[in-house]
Amino acid sequence: MTAKEYLNRAWNVDQRINSKLHQLDSLKDMATKATSTLGTEPVSGTRNVQRMADTIDNIVALENEINDDIDRLVDLKRDVIKTISKVQDTNCLTLLELRYLSFKSWDDIAAEMNYTSRWVHIMHSKALAAVEKILAERVH
């Protein structure tokens, strides 16, 4: 696994969590959606209880998945923090934190650090090389 792959694991889990949160919102909307029928046909007055129960089961299952993913994200971030804290160059360390823990864009990082985008990418290459070295030392 490259340094970039290692560092991006948290971002990937964060994206999956966000996707599941959107799915959860959709399920909750579906569960609470109330529709009325206008017409002359008599209405039974009973709702499809099984359909509602299935939707609630899906909501609970998805909430459990999200909680598991959040636990995994916390563990991944803790591991990334432990690794990047060993980077000696404080500018590279800050860049890594902004990118891989705060998930900031390159433009936001450049603005926050008062560097050009080009310089941020040069520093990123240097920071990745430092992380590669740290990861290689872990194996030995």
C-alpha positions in Angstrom: 0.0 0.0 0.0 1.4 3.4 -1.0 1.4 6.3 1.4 -1.3 8.0 -0.5 -3.5 4.9 -0.4 -2.9 4.5 3.3 -3.8 8.1 4.0 -6.9 8.1 1.8 -8.5 5.2 3.6 -10.2 7.6 6.1 -11.5 9.8 3.3 -13.0 6.7 1.6 -14.8 5.7 4.8 -16.0 9.3 5.3 -17.5 9.3 1.8 -19.3 6.0 2.4 -20.7 7.4 5.7 -21.9 10.5 3.9 -23.5 8.4 1.2 -25.3 6.2 3.8 -26.5 9.3 5.6 -28.2 10.5 2.4 -29.7 7.0 2.1 -30.9 7.2 5.7 -32.5 10.6 5.1 -34.3 9.1 2.1 -35.6 6.2 4.1 -36.8 8.4 6.9 -38.6 10.6 4.3 -40.2 7.6 2.9 -41.3 6.4 6.4 -42.8 9.7 7.3 -44.4 10.5 4.0 -48.1 10.8 4.3 -50.3 10.8 1.2 -53.9 11.3 0.9 -56.2 9.9 -1.8 -59.0 11.9 -3.1 -61.9 10.0 -4.6 -65.2 8.3 -4.1 -63.7 4.9 -3.2 -64.0 4.0 0.5 -60.6 3.9 2.3 -60.0 0.9 4.6 -58.2 3.1 7.1 -55.4 0.6 7.6 -51.9 1.3 6.4 -49.6 -1.2 5.0 -48.0 -2.1 8.4 -45.6 -4.6 7.0 -44.2 -2.1 4.5 -43.7 0.4 7.4 -42.0 -2.3 9.5 -39.7 -3.2 6.7 -38.8 0.5 6.2 -38.1 0.8 10.0 -36.0 -2.3 9.9 -34.0 -0.9 7.0 -33.5 2.4 8.9 -32.2 0.6 12.0 -29.9 -1.6 9.9 -28.5 1.4 8.1 -28.0 3.3 11.3 -26.0 0.4 12.7 -23.9 0.3 9.6 -23.2 4.0 9.9 -22.2 3.7 13.5 -19.8 0.8 12.6 -18.4 3.0 9.8 -17.9 5.9 12.2 -16.1 3.7 14.7 -13.9 2.5 11.8 -13.3 6.1 10.7 -12.2 7.1 14.2 -9.8 4.2 14.4 -8.4 5.0 10.9 -7.9 8.7 11.8 -6.2 7.7 15.1 -3.8 5.5 13.1 -3.2 8.3 10.6 -2.5 10.8 13.4 0.0 8.4 15.0 1.8 8.0 11.7 1.9 11.6 10.4 2.8 12.9 13.8 6.2 11.4 13.1 6.8 13.6 10.1 9.6 16.0 11.1 8.7 19.0 8.8 5.9 20.9 10.5 4.7 22.4 7.2 4.4 18.9 5.7 2.7 17.7 8.9 0.2 20.5 8.7 -0.5 19.8 5.1 -1.1 16.1 5.8 -3.5 17.0 8.6 -5.5 19.4 6.5 -5.7 17.0 3.6 -6.1 13.6 5.2 -7.8 14.4 8.5 -9.8 17.5 7.7 -10.4 16.5 4.0 -9.7 20.0 2.7 -9.3 20.8 -0.9 -5.9 21.7 -2.4 -7.1 25.3 -2.9 -8.3 25.6 0.7 -5.0 24.2 1.9 -3.0 26.6 -0.2 -5.1 29.6 1.1 -4.9 28.5 4.7 -1.1 27.9 4.6 -0.5 31.0 2.4 1.3 29.1 -0.3 0.6 28.7 -4.0 -1.1 25.6 -5.2 2.1 24.6 -7.0 4.1 24.8 -3.8 1.4 22.9 -1.9 1.7 20.0 -4.4 5.5 20.1 -4.1 5.2 19.9 -0.3 2.7 17.1 -0.7 5.2 15.0 -2.6 7.8 15.6 0.1 5.2 14.8 2.8 4.2 11.5 1.0 7.9 10.5 0.8 8.2 11.1 4.6 5.1 8.9 5.2 6.4 6.2 2.9 9.6 6.1 5.0 7.6 5.9 8.2 5.4 3.1 6.8 8.5 1.2 5.6 10.0 1.4 9.1 6.8 -0.1 10.6 7.2 -3.2 8.5 10.8 -3.9 9.6 
